[in-house]
Amino acid sequence: MGRIAGRHASVLLAVSLFIGGIGTAAAQTMSYADAVDQLAAACRTDLAKYCRGVPLGNGQLRACLDAHQNVVSPRCQQTRVMVYASIARRAAAQRDIGQICDADIERLCGTSHADAHLVECLLSVSPAAMSPACNQAFTDTGWRTERAQQ
């Protein structure tokens, strides 16, 4: 019983440390490729033990890890929580940037809606010219760092 409680306490500590760091301004979300790499590294043994043969697509691997979240290693659990939170934040930012940055898009890009040129426009302006919420949303989309790496 003490071993299980200690394991749960370690996971809770790691999750709380991660959640405490979420509020840090300008934190980067991770790319989907980085997410896969981090999960593969941290969960290699757990994936082989609990999810062998599970297809990668259609959320099946995630479903397998979720189904075994109480038995995977603390390192895998911590990485899983961190990766899922980062990817969820990235997806939400990509979905909501038009709404979050509506005023900035009109002021900086000369249009009242998010169109095909949104990324190019926001990349062309200084982050300091954007409202803090828009700048953070744009950072969270990952588009700024993806373009810089191309």
C-alpha positions, 0 to 999 in steps of 0.5 A: 500500500505504501509503495502505491501511495508513494507512486501516486504522490510522485505523479501528483507532485509532477502534475502539480509542478507542471500545472504550476508552470502553465501560467508562465507567459510565452511558454511554447506548446510542443509540436506534434512531432515533439509530442510523439518523440517525448512519449516514445522516449518516456513510455517505450517500456510501457507501450511495449508492455500494455499497447503492443500492436495498437495502431498509431492513428485515430487516437487508439494509442492515446486510448491505450495509454489512458486505459492503463494510466494507473499502471504505467511508469511515473515517467510515462504518466508525467510525460503523458499529462504534459504532452496532452496538456500542451497539444490541447493548448495548441489545438485550442489556440489554433481553433480560437485565434480568430476570436482571440485576435479579432481586434489585432487582426483588424488593426494590424492586418487590415481585415476583420476576419481570420483569412488565409493570410492570417499567419503571414500577417501576424508573423510580419508584425512585432510581438510587442504590437500585438495585445498580450492575449493575441501574442500568447495565442499566436505563440501557443498555435506553434505557427511562429516557431514552425515558420522560423524552423522552415 
